[in-house]
Amino acid sequence: MDLQQWMRRLGIKSEDRRKLWLMAPVFLLCGIAEALNYNGFMTLFNQRFGSAYLPYIYIGEAIILPIEAWFMAWLAGRLTKPGLMRAMYAIMTAIVLVNAAILIGMRVADVDFRFYYPILFLSSSFVVRQQTILLWSLAVDLCPTQQAKRLMPTFVAAATLGGVVAGLLTQLISPMFGPDIVYVIGPLFLLVASVNYRKAIAVYLVPLALKWTGDAAGQVEPLSSMAYFRRTLKSPFLLGVLGMMTVMPALYFLMEYVFLNTAHGAYPNEAEFGRMFGVVTTLLFTFAFLLQLVSGKLMAWLGASGMLTGISAVYVLSFALSWMLLDSPVALAAVSGGYMLTYLFIYYSAEPSYQLFYKTLPLAQRDGFRYVAQGIASFMGIVLGAGLQFLHTGFGWGFPDLAAIGTAGAVLLLVLSWFVRQSYMKELVQSVQLLGLSGDRELAESYREFYRNARTMGAVQALLKSGSEEAREIGATILGNSKDAKYLPLLLRLLDDDSVRVKIAALRAMNLSGADLEAMAKLAALLEDPEPDVRKEVVHKLAQMKHMPSQAFFFLRMKLLDRSPMVVAEAVKAMYLLESAQSYEACYEVIERILTEGGEQAVHICRVVAELGLDRFAKQVEALLEDSRPAVRVAATVSLGALKQLSVAPVLLSRLPAADQELHSVTAQALRDMGEGIISLLKETMPVAPPKSWSAIAQALAHLLPDEEVRGWLAEQGAAKLAELEETAKLPEAFRLLRRPDLADLAELRQKDVQSTVYAGVWPMLERLTDEQVVGAIRKTVADEDEETRSGGLEVLAEGVGERKLSHKLAAALQAEAGRTFGLTWESARASVEAAASSQDDWWGEMAAELANGERRTAMIEEHGMLGRLNKVVFLKKVPFFADLSLEELGLIAGAATEEAFPDGSYLLKRGESNPALFVVIEGNVELTSVSAAGWEATLGVLGPGEVCGATSALDESPSSVTAQAFFGDVRALALQCEDVTRLVRLYPEIGIGLLRASLARIRLLEEMMMKFDS
């Protein structure tokens, strides 16, 4: 099996590999360093200072912990997140290097400062503790939630494998050179790992830190630590969790103490003790590696609370066996096994379960409660553990007595875990009612524990009778997630609920794979429900009843003529999934008819054709690319892309320059969906493509090409396109110098459009070469209004993200001032315009042609003939409705608008009649009249060129409230049909905002006029 197959088996995606290759060596090397340091200082302390003094050391550590926490908080408040991560790694490396130097110095000088070993223990313990936190924090910060779930097992495996390697090295080195040399080797691995560690921070964390800085202003002020502490004490559940977080480490410290002293008695020689510790470390991390292979399945099977109950049982077993066998020949084996088990489960299994407990709390408060609990538990756990150890050093209790105390403590832990489990179930039910099921994916996974707890499932079933619609919906969803057929009767009863949401939730929750005819009849009764969403879900469920194919076919066939296109499409899909010759024939017949007729039904059927991969209908779908309805063209484009119809790729590319936002987006996705077969066409087209086509091609190739080609050829194309922006940036100044300020204004608008379009193609290249989350953070910061935040993003980009040359070019383009001057002469201005005339961008060509015509009119209205596209845009730009729109948006309006002429006295609108369009007056005058409540008819106003009528009634398709009539001469106007207005407002909110502002201004004016009119 090759590497790619292993990656797929582990669930690692292509976008994960770069982080994996960067961070996995860090975890491996730091795992080796941590285990070597731990083995070294524990052996040195126990052999040269004495394990009997461990309780005093732990008390000292408990005193140091609050100071450590204060220092970390102080450091975090003065450094950025990347700065803190670098500083902490440097501090840890410096500490172990200094300790290594002292150990080498003592070895060379042949002296032994006994008082130094407690310092070695405390400082090295700090490093081990902070190193673990640091690495996991970095991994979590670098990876989005779903990526973290894929990569974390590999990172953990690398760290545990490092522990195995360290154990083997300890066994080899300690007998030959001593435990001090084992310790000295550890910092060398830290130094090697620092290369990748610092690179990961520079490439991923620095850009993300910009995002966190920008988001900080919107954060809510957290509660105080004391408030979290008081609330924890008032909650039996949180208090129980805190108790477990305290008792479990205390018992581990006790087991560690018994193990170290027993081992010291068995191996008084330092070299032999070191070798034994190496063997234990090797076994320990080998078991940790194996545990990681099954931990996910264990967590899914037992749940968070069940996992902790199981760990508590293991603690009871470990201490009980140690207690019984401490006076036997296998005492060391018993306590070694107990030590390894308690270590494994507390550090590799218990902590994730604790984290899930806090998922039941509101999102804004989780971290606060968790950090306070961890701080208290760390302190109290060490103090309690030291107190238990002191029973031996202070009162002379034997190790069997300590094991007996540990057994009693483990039994207490088991009882406490049972109490926490019961409380957790109650908290889950409450959190379901408060937070719902969609807020937190990790919390939703915790609901699996419901299904194994009869009492909790009873509480869930009680939700079905709640007066709250949302509670009934949640109850149905949880029952469905259990996938237990015994709940089907309860769900069927919910089909009589008055709430549409509850009905749909009940339908989705049903497992009908073995349902009887009575259940099918109950479902079929809803096939005529007035709500199409309900009918659609019923159809979807009937398709699952393949064990009764003839009955399912009977009911589904009726829905092929449903009044809702959405339901018809679902019925077609359901018929296909019945997988019989009869169902296939009926399915194909309906698809053929709908694709031939076109219309709204074709939109849904195109999606079904794509989903089912029905290539046989590709030609009919291709014909829909010429449909007059934009929604149909969009659906056909999506379908052809999913069907990988390479023959239509040239057609799709040819439509891109005039495509609106939605069509451009789906076309770019369709090109991606066509796969590697389209790469050669896209590469051939890209160098000569207009900006919008270039952007869509760039997005597709950034996804399709291998990394080396994205870094090479595609990045060069991106850099060349950014260089073209430098040349077109001169055109506004050129047109002004050539005395065409109107064209200069359009050139400024076009330059902004082209820039945003090209950037939209360049960013995906950088995402492919780095990380989507990182590039997303940079994009957000460079678009920020705050100059300092924006400068930070540009600085990171200039440092080089992904491909250095492309990143530099993009940073330079973003940094360039919009209003900068180039000092053009008349000749150079003319040359710039002439170069633009040959550009692939038709807008630049039209502007250059307009200049070449030699026209100097300020109002670009032709006296004989209709307005051209460019003239329409210039005119629309002066209309208050559209003044804030981009050239691209104005071009779309110009393309959709038709010019109409109205003779003197003819009507544009009639009061009380439906309004077909929005009108923009080009020339002439339009009189607005209406009738008051008293029955008086009078003039409300007269509109001139650049003013708009019919906007409100065109948007909501209501009858016109005024009459608009050509007044004192003929009128020329641009007409935008209702469908075009609605679509443009949906795709471009800026258009809707402009219409809203102008409509409000018109309403205020009309109100004033009506008041005068009534008076």
Secondary structure, 3 states (H helix, E strand, C coil): CCHHHHHHHCCCCHHHHHHHHHHHHHHHHHHHHHHHHHHHHHHHHHHHHHHHHHHHHHHHHHHHHHHHHHHHHHHHHHCCHHHHHHHHHHHHHHHHHHHHHHHHHHHHHCCCCCCHHHHHHHHHHHHHHHHHHHHHHHHHHHCCHHHHHHHHHHHHHHHHHHHHHHHHHHHHHHHHHCHHHHHHHHHHHHHHHHHHHHHHHHHHHHHHHHHHHHHHHHCCCCCCHHHHHHHHHHCHHHHHHHHHHHHHHHHHHHHHHHHHHHHHHHCCCHHHHHHHHHHHHHHHHHHHHHHHHHHHHHHHHHHHHHHHHHHHHHHHHHHHHHHHHCCCCCHHHHHHHHHHHHHHHHHHHHHHHHHHHHHHCCHHHHHHHHHHHHHHHHHHHHHHHHHHHHHHHCCCCCHHHHHHHHHHHHHHHHHHHHHHHHHHHHHHHHHHHHHCCCCCHHHHHHHHHHHHCHHHHHHHHHHCCCCCHHHHHHHHHHHHHHCCHHHHHHHHHHHHCCCHHHHHHHHHHCCCCCCCHHHHHHHHHHHHCCCHHHHHHHHHHHCCCCCCHHHHHHHHHHHHHCCCHHHHHHHHHHHHHCCCHHHHHHHHHHHHHHHHHCCHHHHHHHHHHHHHCCHHHHHHHHHHHHCCCHHHHHHHHHHHHHCCCHHHHHHHHHHHHHCCHHHHHHHHHHHHHCHHHHHHHHHHHHHHCCHHHHHHHHHHHHHHCCHHHHHHHHHHHHHHHHHHHHHHCCHHHHHHHCCCHHHHHHHHHHHHHHHHHHHHHHHHHHHHHCCHHHHHHHHHHHCCCCHHHHHHHHHHHHHCCCCHHHHHHHHHHHHCCCCCCCCCCHHHHHHHHHHHHCCCCHHHHHHHHHHHCCCCCCCCCCCCCCCCHHHHHHHHHCCHHHCCCCHHHHHHHHHHCEEEEECCCCEEECCCCECCEEEEEEEEEEEEEEECCCCCEEEEEEECCCCEECHHHHHHCCECCCEEEEEEEEEEEEEEEHHHHHHHHHHCHHHHHHHHHHHHHHHHHHHHHHHHHHC
